[in-house]
Amino acid sequence: MFVGALELDVLLGDVHSLKGKRSMVRPILAELRRFGVSATEAGHQDLHRRALLGVASAGPDARHVTDILDRCERLVAARPELQLLAARRRIFGPED
């Protein structure tokens, strides 16, 4: 079994409050979950224009996990209301 973790550091567009941030982040997380992953806001909770999104996936081989995380990253990068600042990824396998 392989487990993949993806951190997406994003800059949100026209957001002026934490409430506005939540209303922008919540639909993104729901879209990510349609890929069968676990997704959450994992950092920058006190900043209203930044968000750190965490995504995790498990699968039978590294290629499958990598494909899913690639799709998640592309989905977030394609959102016009935000800018993807950084993406960090780790894949854990049987030897880790």
C-alpha positions, 0 to 999 in steps of 0.5 A: 500500500502507498500513501500520498500527502499533498500540501497546497499553499494558496493565495486567495483573491478578493477576500476580506475576512475569515468568513469570506475565506471559509466560503471560498475554501469549503467548495474547493475542499468538497471538489477535491473530495470527489477524487476519493481523497481526504482534504482539509484546511491544514494551516494559515487559519488565522490569515484571511488571504492564505490557505494551506490545503492538505490532501491525502490518498492511499492506493495499491501502487505509487503510480495510482496515488501520484495520478490522484494527487496530480489531478488534485493539484491541477484542479486547485491550480486551475481555479481563477479565484486563487493563486497556487504558491507552492505544492509539496508532495510525499509518497510513503511506501512499504519500506518507509 
